Amino acid sequence: MLAIVCPGQGSQTPGFLAPWLEDASVAAHLRELSEAVGRDLVHLGTEADEETIKDTAVAQPLIVAAGLVTARALFGGSLPESVVVAGHSVGEITATALVGALPEAEAVNFVKVRANGMADAAAQTPTGMAAVLGGEPADVRVAIVEAGLTPANENGGGQIVAAGSLEALAAFGENPPAKTRVIPLKVAGAFHTDYMAPAVPALEELAGTLTPGEPSRTLLSNFDGEQIVSGAENLASLVAQVTRPVRWDLCEERMLALGVTGLLEVAPAGTLTGLAKRGMKGIKTFALKTPDQLDEARAFVAEHA
């Protein structure tokens, strides 16, 4: 079985979409999404610098758009029948659109409101996130909480992400748990914590105007790794996801239980395939980064789907 996974914030790098836009159909698709989110995603994906695309209000729509255009370049208008789809953090919105649980136009509108709200929330208090690598997971969780932080992402493979105030993160980094390394992440806020609560009301209001549908393929929730079968349930989960932790480790466990043999990550790819190599031993991975990989990616899909 094939897993299609969609990365979250922090996966973007300057210029990562430039080679994709040599294809006129990809460029046209990205321009459509640019109009929907009110941002020049062509410029942001090709010419903007690292500081610009680190901005939450920019990064989130850029990442979702990148996943949508590269997935269409690979699959056309429909995913293979036998696949499981999941997204990490904002990537769950990409996954939602890919399986038809929200129309693409509504999904990108959702991410626009989400990104602006989370950027505003992040601006209220200086916060951030840091990856904790290694150590005993139970001990790491306790140490994170004792430091006044939140275990915001549990990513499997020995990685838990701590989130909270910059002051608490700095102190935590100076006194890390035993046998761990603490690496600050290039994100502009403490995502998936109560610091993001100001972003929720606008999303709740927007959700009432959207038209969710049942997922056409197996879609996993990054809250608990379970399959979501209702479009309304999925939409409610997307709203709640803003302030609750991401359990990517449970998504990995669920994919293994479903018999996944190959995991393909859409652009900006690399983060989730890296996690899979540590947390999903034995499966094959494919990080779709550039269009010259498309033929190889199609062969990978054919092998596993």
N, C-alpha and C positions, 0 to 999 in steps of 0.2 A: 504493500500500500504506500501511496505517496502522501506526504505532508507538505502543504504549502504554508509558509510562515512569513509574517510581515513584521519588520522591525519597528522599534520605537525611537523616541527622541535620544539624540546623542549619536545616532548611526550616520548622520549626514556629514559630508566633507565638501569643501569648496570645489565646485566644478564637476561634481560627480555625474550630472546629467548631460554634460556636453556631448559625449559620443552618441548618446541616444537620439539627440535632436538632429542628427544628420539624416534621419528617416523622417520624411515629410509627414507621414501619418502620426508618428509619435509627437512631433512638434505641434501638429494641429490639435491633438488630444490635450496636450499640456496647456495650450492657449485657451481651450475651452474651460479647463479647470481653473486657470488663472482668472478668467472672467467671473467664475462662480465664487471664488474666495476673495476677489478684489485685490489680488497681489500679482505682481509680474513673476510668476514661477519660472518662466524661461530664464530671465536674468538671474533670479536667485539660485537656480540650479546649475548655472554655467559660469557666471562672472562675479557673483557676490563673495565677499571675504568671509572668513571663519566667524568673526565677531557678529556679522550681520545675520548669518544663518543659525547662530546659536540662540538668538532671540526666540522665545517660546512662541510668540505670535507668528513668527516666520517659519520656524522649524517644523511645527506640527503639520500645517497644510502642505509644506514642501515634501515631507516624508510620505504622507498619505498619497499625494499626487504621484510621487515617484513610483510607489508600489502599484498604483492603478495603471499607469502608462506602461510600465515594464511587464506587468501581468498580461495586459492586452496584447503587447508585442509578442509575447510567448504563446498565449493560449487563444488569441482572437477574442470572440465574444462569449466563450463558454469554457468553464473548467472541465477537466475529465470527470467522469462519473464517480470513480472510486478514489476519492481524495478526502483528507481531513485538513481543515483550514483553521489557523489560529494566528492571533496577533499579540505582540507585546506592547502593553500600554496603548499609546495612540495608534499603534499598528492594528489594534483590534477594530478600529474604524475601517481601515483598509480591508481587513478580512470580512467585515460586515458587508461592504459594498461588493466584494468579489463573489460572495455567495447569494447576493440579492436580498439580504435581510433589510437593507435600505437601498433605494435607488441611488445611483452614483451622485446625482446632483444634491440630494438630501444629505448624503454622507459627507460631502465636502462642505456643505453649509454647516453641518453639525461640528465638524472639526474647526471651522472658522470661529464659531461661537466659543467652542471649548478652548481654543488656543488664546483668543483674546481675553477670556475670563481668567484663565490660569496665569497669563502674563500679568494681568492687573493684580491678581492675588499675590503673585510672587513679588511684585513691586512694593507691597505693603510692609514686608519684613524681609531682611536679608537671610535667605535660606539656600540650601543646596543639598547635594547628595554625594555619597562616596561608596564605592564598591569595597566590600570586605572579602578578601580572598583567603581561603584556607580556614583552619581551625575547626573545632567541633561545632556543628550548626546550632545545637541547643545552647552551648556556652556563648556563641556569638550573638544570638538573639537576646540573651539575658544582658550581655555587656552593652548592646546597643540601647536597650530600654533603660538600663541604669545610667547611661550617659545622657539621658534626656532626649533620645532620638527615637525614630520609628523604623522598624525593619520593613521598608516600603516595597522592595522587590526581593523575592526569594527565587533565584534564577537557576538553582541546581548546579551540580558540578563544583560545589564548594564556593559559591558566590552569593552573598546576601548584600543588598544595598541599604545603607543607612541614610535617613533623611531627617533634616531638621535645621536648626539655626546654624549659621556659619560659625558662631562662637563655639557651640557644642561640637560641631564637626571637627574644628581645629583641635579642641582638647582631646577628642576621641582619637584623632590621628596621631597625637603625641603619646598616647597611652593605649595602644591597640590591644585587643584580646591576644592571648597566647597563640603563637604559630600562625599569625595572620599578617597580611599586608593591607593597608587602607589606601585606596587610590581615589582622589577627588574626580568627579565626573563633570563633563562639560555641559551641564544643564543649569538653567537659571532659577531653579526653585526646588522646594521640597515637595515633589509630586507624589500623589497617592498618600497624602497625609491630611490631617485636619487644617493645615495651612491653606489648602486649596478650597476650603468650604465656600468662600465668596463666589467661586465660579459656578456653583451648583444651581442657584435659582434661575439663571438665564437658560441653562440647559434644560431644566425641568419645564420651563415655559415653552421652549422650542420643541421639546419632545411631543407636546400635545398637538403640534401642528404637522407632524411627520406621518408617513404612511409605511410603517414597518411590515415586512412580509416574512413568511417562514423561510429559513435558510434552505437553499437548494442543495447544499452539500453539508457534510458533517462539520459543524462549527463548534469549537471549544471555547469556553469562558476562561479568561485568564485570572478569574477570581478563585475558582476551585478545580479547574481542569475538566469539568463535566461538559457534556454535549448540550447545546442550547437548541431547542426545537421550536421555540416560539419567537416570532419577530418582536412582539411586545415585551417579552421577557428579556430579549437581547438589548432592546433600546433602554429599558430600565437599568440593566446592568452597565451599559455604557455611561449613563449618568452617574451611577453610584461609584463607578471605577475611579472617578476623579479624586476621591478622598480615601479609597480603600486600597490595601496593598495588592500588588500583582504577584500571583503565585505561578510563575512560569515553570517552576519545578514540577508542579502538579500537571501542567499541560504536557510536559515531557513524559511523565509517568503514564498519562492517559494515552498518548500517541504510541508508546511502546506496547501498552495493553491492547490497543486496537490492531497491532501488527504492522505498524509503519516500518518500512525497510529503507526508504529514502526520504530525505528532507530537503526541500528546495526553498531558498529564501529569496524573495523579490528585493529589488533595490530600495534603499541603499543597503546592500547585503553585506554580511560578514559577521555581525554580532551574534545572531541566533545560531548560525552554523557553528560558530566558535563555541557557544554554550553546549550545543548538541554533541560536539566531539568529546566534551568532558562528562556530560550528564546522560547521554544516550549511546553508550558504548556499543559498537557493532553495526550501527546504521550508517548508510552512506549519506553524504551531504553535498549540496551544490549551492554556491553563493552566486546569484546572477547579478553581476556588477556592470557588465558592458555588453553591447549588442553583438559583438563578435563571438559571444558565447551561446547565442541562441540555438544554433544547430546542435551543439553539445547538450544544451539544456533540454531540447526536445527529445533527444535520445535518452536522457536521464528520466524524463517523464514517462516515456514509453516503457522503460525498464521497470518502473515502480508502480505506475498507475494501470 
